[in-house]
């Protein structure tokens, strides 16, 4: 057993703490900022001049919901070593003018679905509200993070006596079935007041809001031998967390290490802070330019770069194992999953798959392979979308999990540590492409 494997329990508890304190993408980015600042990283602003120094860590955010951190080993760097994941998860977003009165007795909130969520798990459990508000200030406007940190809402099921076919399959109507109960008649005009109190501002100073419901059930470790973890937003904050931990532990030698977390993957990535935006491209170009390098040197660096698109994968389901491909069958706790798709839903090809397998071997961590059944359409991820902005050798990977897109998901207790170790090796190494089909991988020395 490698020395790092002894810390599974510690890693899982740290992961669960990160998940519990990250009810939205805004909170996830804020928590990453704290970790980066503690590690000595300096914050950059897109609207300010960047004066970058060698062997210094930096990070920049966009929209408070996407973040890119990097370390530059030297101005003569060979390329970029990138791990990209996403900060958002399927949820229910609160609409403006949210309160709806029901027969002058109940107040419920008007919401809409964000992403492809599983609806049923959201019912009959304590929920609350988190996100950001934009407030009026003397200088203009400013954002405030909010989290109503108590059991506040519930979406009640309809009793089976009123829907005798409920267990035979049910089609949820987002406008009728998914609206949370906020309170009795006394709660009228109370929602905005509650948000203002939580944000520490006046109601009249709130100009706009991005607020989401979140599951109040905390993450936990379970199973006969504590072999599973269950929590909200494992997809994809498990990969976000592992990427950042590996990034902070790495010691880049000849390539710039890039920890990249993008928003809005669950709704197609087509936003200014998503994978289809210029965010990653802008950061890479500014690094190259600030180091005094030419455009040709930038393009040469891209040819000697490697990106891991890290977004969780499906494990074999214990009750429905037939839903998986007959010969490629990932299980929780059996290692990182490398994802393939002939239709390029995933970016992995023979070259990028081979390079990542080499990284796993170097890291002494297991890996598995995932294909969708040939008669099923799988989901997509951010790798191929990001490649439309920055063309790189890219592999799609993830950690195996159950109940993807539920508000409470299950994963393996060992797999987070596996990805942390692989990420550390990735960020410390260099992939050199010559353009003639040959690739050289340079590893950091063990003593580093």
NORMO-V896028 format. One record per backbone hydrogen bond with DSSP energy under -0.5 kcal/mol. CO is the residue of the C=O (numbers start at 0). NH is the residue of the N-H. If there is no record, write none. Layout:
CO|NH  CO|NH
//
This chain:
1|4  2|5  3|6  4|7  6|10  7|11  8|12  9|13  10|14  11|15  12|16  13|17  14|18  15|19  16|20  18|21  23|27  24|28  25|29  26|30  27|31  28|32  29|33  30|34  31|35  32|36  33|37  34|38  35|40  36|39  41|58  43|60  44|47  48|50  49|51  52|55  55|71  56|41  57|69  58|43  59|67  61|64  61|65  65|61  66|260  67|59  68|258  69|57  70|72  70|256  71|54  73|76  78|255  79|81  79|305  80|257  81|307  82|259  83|309  84|261  90|92  90|113  91|212  92|111  97|109  99|107  100|102  101|104  101|105  104|184  105|101  106|181  106|182  107|99  108|110  109|94  111|92  112|114  113|90  114|116  116|118  118|121  119|122  121|124  125|215  126|151  126|152  127|213  128|147  129|211  130|145  131|209  132|134  132|143  133|206  133|207  134|141  139|136  141|134  143|132  145|130  146|148  147|149  149|151  152|126  153|155  153|180  154|123  158|161  159|162  162|165  164|167  165|168  169|171  171|173  172|175  172|176  172|177  177|179  179|108  180|153  182|106  183|186  184|187  186|189  189|193  190|194  191|195  192|196  193|197  194|198  195|199  195|200  201|204  201|205  202|205  204|135  204|206  207|133  209|131  210|93  211|129  213|127  219|229  221|227  222|225  226|412  227|221  228|410  229|219  230|233  230|408  232|236  233|235  233|237  233|238  235|238  235|239  236|240  237|241  238|242  239|243  240|244  241|245  242|246  243|247  244|248  245|249  246|249  253|77  253|78  255|80  256|70  257|82  257|259  258|68  259|84  260|66  261|86  263|266  263|268  264|267  268|270  268|275  270|273  272|262  273|276  277|281  278|282  279|283  280|284  281|285  282|286  283|287  284|288  285|289  286|290  287|292  288|291  293|297  294|298  295|299  296|300  297|301  298|302  299|303  300|79  300|303  301|304  304|392  305|81  306|308  306|394  307|83  307|309  308|310  308|396  312|400  319|322  320|323  326|328  327|329  329|315  330|333  335|337  335|367  336|338  336|397  337|369  338|347  338|395  340|343  344|380  348|352  349|353  350|354  351|355  352|356  353|357  354|358  355|359  356|360  357|361  358|362  359|363  359|364  360|363  365|335  367|337  369|339  370|324  372|375  375|377  381|385  382|386  383|387  384|387  385|388  385|389  389|391  391|393  392|306  394|308  394|396  395|338  396|310  397|336  398|312  399|411  400|314  401|409  402|405  404|117  408|230  409|401  410|228  411|415  413|417  414|418  415|419  416|420  417|421  418|422  419|423  420|424  421|425  422|426  423|427  424|428  425|428  429|431  429|441  430|432  431|439  437|433  439|431  439|441  440|442  441|429  444|447
//
